[in-house]
Amino acid sequence: MKILVLGAGAWGTALAVNAAARHDVTLWLRDPAQAAGLREQRENRRYLPGVPLPGRIAVADTPDIAALARLHDLAIVATPMAGLRGMLQALRESGRPVAWLCKGFEAGTGRLGHEIQADVAPELRGGALSGPSFAQEVARGQPSALVAASRHADVRDALVAAFHNPSLRVYANEDLAGVEVGGAVKNVLAIATGLCDGLGLGLNARAALITRGLAEISRLGLALGARADTFMGLSGLGDLVLTATGDLSRNRKVGLLLAQGQTLAQAVESLGHVPRASTAPAPWCSAPPDSESRCPSPRRWWACSTASCDPPRRWLPSWVARRGPRAWADPPQPWSFASACRTSSALPGRTTRATSCPSRRNTSVGQSLTPKARPRRRPLPSSSFRCRRPSWPDSAASMCGCAPWHQPHQLAPNSSRVGPGRASMASRVVSRSE
């Protein structure tokens, strides 16, 4: 497989090095002088020092990106978010699957990567490669895991075939919006965690900040059309924990420097690299407090990072003691077979048939049961009764062949589709009229 990596930053170079063990990789640079130095030294001393480039990595600096992409099977955009729009415009005529590595919101428009792609190149088959990953560890071949998110199956398959190897596991996901929201908002929360640690507020405050931050990321993602389970995976919880607590996190280092009294510009200059969260605030940072997303924590911490509010020590007690509309709501309950038996409907667009059983292995994603929007249980009519022996086979039969258990127990018209042996179990459920 031939892979084109557009951009020779730390993350683009690390992925090129990792993939070069199995594929032919071309690393493209915009600056001809930097490309000449990379060919001569065979090492990216500016962004990824100490990691030599394998022999299967070719360095290119041709200005015709579309023609170069046609010579490869997959194009990876490894530029910052500010350069994504121009890259997608140049690749719109290439006809190759494209994936971007940048995380965050575009400055000025507040758009995510898939929204930019819909604007400039709607005919392009694109996706995102995200997840908890530090460039240094991926380049050295240390165990890591990523998420290949796209609405196109061929893009997901190409990303898995390109980067899945014994040291790097790649999972496929259709929820592109959820993956991008998790990768974008966690950057601001990582700065907040650095502020929290730098001010010596304690481990309890750090745990509360990360936990409530994840809840607000999920709330924002649901408002943007994402799925709730995406934020419990690598691109949500995993990426947030790594960026907020890892010593290699640049966003966390910005928070630590801000806690020492430096300004945002001084902190970025001292790092040498521009952290993603320091270039453009997220849309909810300037949204009204009563907006639908209700994300007060990232908005407040972003204001502190830009020196537009009081120091965190002054407003932290009010932040902890605030009582919003859902401040004391119970956390969502995990999925279980019992909760699935009580659920007769799923989220919009994910309708579950009454004959689908969560114990079957061939249940598709579109038929999966979720604990969200649990309906109120209706009382049983007087003309029917529940099973006298609610054992496991009877419960399974009621899920597979009969109507939902909160409805009168009678054989459903499509009970013929029940597997061998389950029809006889379902037949034990009789009505009083018989």
N, C-alpha and C positions, 0 to 999 in steps of 0.2 A: 504494500500500500504506500502511496506517495502522499505526504502531508506537507502543506504549506503553512508556516507560522509567520504571520505578518506582525512584526514588532519584536525587538530583542531586549525587552526589559527583563526583570528578574523572573517573573512568572512565565513569560513566553519562552525564555531560554531554558528554564527548568523543564517545561513540558517537552520541548524539542529534544533535550538530552535524554529524558526518560523514554520517549517514543523511539529514539534512534537505536535502541537495542533490538527492535523488531522491524522497523520500517525505514524507508528513505525519507529524510526530512530536509526541507529547504527553509532556512531562516532568513527572512527578508528584513532589511534595514532601510530606513529612509535616507540616512546620511551616508554618502559614498565613502567619506573618510573613515567613519566608524566601521563600515563594512570591511574596508581594506585592513584596518587594524585587527578586526576579528578573524579574518582569514590568516593573517600572519601569526598572531599570538595563539589562536585556537582556544581562547578563553575570554569570557565577558568580564573583564576586570572591573568595570564600572558598576554593574548591577549584580553580578553573581561571581564574585572572585573565588578562586580556589576550586572551581569545577571545570575541568577540561572538556572541550567539545569533541564528541566521538567522530570518527572518520566518516560516518554515514550522514553527517550534517553538512549541507552545502550552504554557503552564504551568498545571498543575492541582493542587489540594490537597483534592479531595473525599474524604471518609472511606470511601465505598463503592467499594472497589477492584474487586470483581467486576463491578459494573455498568459501571464505566469500561472494564474489559478487554473486555467484550462489544461495545463500539463500535469495537474495533480488531482487526486481523488477527493481531497478534503482541504478546506481553507479555514484556518484558525486566526481570528482577529485578536491579537494580544496587545492592542493599544489601550491607552486610558479611555475613559468614557467620552472625553472631549474629541477624540479622533474617530469614534465609532461611526458617526453619520457619514463622514467622508469616505471611510473604507467600504461601507455598505453601498454607497453610490458607485464606487469604482468596481465593485464585484457584482453588480446587478445583472450584467450581461455574461457572466462567466458560466452560468449553468451548473455550478458545483455546490454541494452542501457547504454551508457556512455556519460557524459557531464562534461566539465571542466570549472572552474571558473577563471582561471588565464588569465591575459591580458598582452600582450607584445610580444616581439620577443625573440627567443631563443638565448642565448649568443653563439657566435662562428659560428652559421649557419644563423642567421637572419630569421628563419622560424616562421611562425604563427602556432597556435595550430592545425588547420586542415591539414597543410602541414606536421607537425610532425606525426599526426595520419596516413596520407597516406604513410609515410615512414615505420613506425614500425608496424602498425596494420591496413592494408587496408581493411581487412574483418570486422573490428569493426564498429558498428553503433554508431557514435559519433556526438556530437554537442557542442555548447557553451551556457552558461547562462551568459548574460552580461546586462549592463544598468546602469543608474545613481543610485547608492545605497551606503550608508554608513552602515557599519556593526552594529553600535550601534543603529541606527534608525530601521533597519529591525528586530533586536533582540527584541526591545521594542514594536514591532507591529505598528509602525507609518506607514502611507500610503506611499507606494513605488510602482514602476513599473519596470519590467525587460523584457528582450527579450530572448526567447528560439529559437536559430538559429541552424538549421540542414538541411541537404539535405534529411534526412529520416523522413517521416511523423510520424512513431511510436516513434521516439525520441522526436520530438516536442510535441506530445500528452502526452507522459510520463512526460515531464517537466512541462507542464501546469497542468496536474492532480496532480503532486506532490506539487507544490508550489503556485498555484493560490488559493487565499483565500480572505476574505473581506479586509485585510490590504495590500495584495501584489497582484498586477495585473501582469499577465504574458502574453505577446504577442508572437505569433509564427511568425517566419521569415525564409525564405528559403535561404537568402543571407548570408551564413556563412562567406564568405571572407569579405564582407562589415562590418558586425558586429565586426569581430576581428580587422580589420584595425582601425575602430573608437575607440575601446577600447584600442588599443596599442599606437597610436600616440598622443592621448589626454594627456598621462602622461607627455611627454616632454613639451607640451604646458602648462600644469599646473605648471611645474617648471618655465617656462618662465613668466607666470602670477605672480607667487610669486616674481620673480626678479623684475618685473615691479612695483609691489606694494611696495616691500621693498625699492626700490630706489626712491620712491615718484614721479614717472613719470606721475601720474594722471589717472583719470578714462577714459579720452579719449584714452590714449595709451592702457589701458586694453581692452576697447571695440574693438579697431582696431586690437589688437593682437588676440583676440578670434575669431573675424569675419574672418580675413584673414587666421588664422590658420585652421578654418573649411573649407575654400575654398581649402586650400592645402591638407587637409586630404581627401576631396572628389576627388581631382585630383589624388592623389596617389592611392586611392581605385579604381578608374576607370581604372587606368593603370594595376591594379592587378586583374581585372575582376569583380569588385563589381558593384552594381547598385547605381545610383546617389541618389535615393529617400531614401536609407538606412541611409545616413548621415544627413538627416533632421529629423530622429526619435530619439528614446531613446538612442540607442547605438552610435549615432553620436553627434548631437547637445546637447542632454540631458546629456550624460556622460561628454562631454567637459565642459559645463557650470558648472555642479556640482563640478567636480574635480578642475577647474580653480578658482572658487570663494568660495567654501565651506571652512569653518574654520576647518572642520575635515579632510580635504585632506592632506595626508602626502606628496605628491609631491609638493603641493603649499607651505607647510612648509619648504621643502628643498630650494625652491627658496627664501623664506624670509630669511633663514639662510645664504644663499650664498650672498644675498645683504648686510648682516651685516659683510661680510669679511671672513666668515668661508670657508673652503675647502669642497669639496663634501664628503670626508671621515668623517670629523668632523660633518657635518650636519646629515649624516646617523647615526653616532654613538650616537648623542644626542637624536635622535628620538626613538631608541630602536627597531624600525621596519625598514625593508629594503623596501623603495619605489620601485615600479615596474620599473620606468623609470631610476633609478640609477644603475641598475645591468647590462643592456646591451643596447647599442645604437641601434636605428633602422637602417635598411639598408640604408635609404636615408640620414642618417647623414654623411656617408662617401662617398656618391655617388658624381660624378662630378657635378658641378653647372649646366651644360647644359643637365642633364639627363631628361628622359621622364617625371618623376614625378614632377619636378620643385617645390621643397619645400624648398625655401631658409630660411624661418623663423625658422622652427624647427631645421634645421641644424646649423644655427648660434647660436641659444639659447643653443643648446646642447654643442657647443664648449665653450660657456661662463661658463656653469655649470661644465665643466671639466677643467677650467682654461687654455684653449688653445687659447684664443683670448683676445683682449683688453676689458676693462670694457664696459658694454652696453651703458653708457652715451657717450662714445667716438664714437661708430659706429651707434648709434640709428638714428641720422639725415640722414645718408646715407641709412639706411634700410627703413625709411619712404619715402625718395625721390627717391628710385630706380624705374626704369622704365623698367620692363621686357617686354617680348613679349605680355603678356596679362594683363599688369598692369592697363590699363584703359578700359578693356572690361566691357560691361554692364552685370549686374547680370542676371541669368536665370529668365525668366518670369514664374509666377505660372501657373498651369493648369487651363484652362477655356474651356467652350464648344466651343467658337469661335475658339480658337487655335486648338482644337481637330478636328473641321470641316476642318481646313486647313492642317491637317496632314494626309498624305496617307500612311506613313510607320513609323515603330517604330524602336527601337534599334535592332541590330542583335540578333536573338534568341527569339524575342518578337514580331513576325509578327502579325499585326492586319488585319483582313479581312475587305473588303470594306463594308460588311453588318453589322459589329458590331457597336453598338450605345453606346456612353458613358452614356446615360441616363438609360440604362437597369441595373437592379440590379444584374443580373446573369452574368455580364461580369467577366471572370476569370482573374487571374493575368497575364497569358500569353498573353491576348488580351487587356490589359490595354493600354490606349493611353498616351504618354509622350510628353512633349514639346521639346525633344531633337531632333536634326537633322531635323529641319523643312525644307521641300523641297522648292525649288523656284517655285513660282506659274507660271504655263504655261498659255499663252493667250488662250482665247476661239476661236475655229474655227469660221469662218464667217457663217458656215451652222447651227449654233446652237446659242441659247441665254439662258440667265438665267431666272429664274422664274420672272414673272412680279410682284408677291407679295411675297417677301422673308420673309414671316411671320414664326413664330415658327413651325407650323405644316409642312410647306413646307421644312424648313431646317431639321427638324427631319426626314422627309420622304427621303430627299436626302441622309441622313446618313444611314438610315436603309434599304432602298430598291433600291435606285438608285446608279449610279456610283458616285465617289467623286465629289464635287461641282465644282472643277476646270476642270473637263472633260465634254464632251457634255452631256446634260441632256437627258437621255433615260433610260427606264426601264431596270434594270439589268436582266440577265437570271434567277438569283436565287431570284427574287422578290417574288416568292411564299412563301418564308420563312418569309416574313414580317407579323407581328401580325395583328389581326383583326382591320380594320379601317385605317391602315397605307397604305395598298395597294391602297385604293381609293384616299388618299392624294397624293401618289406618281404618280398616273395616271394623275394628273393635270399638271405634268411636261411633256410637249410635245415638239417635234422637229418641225423645220420650214418646213420640207418636208411633214409633215401631213397637 
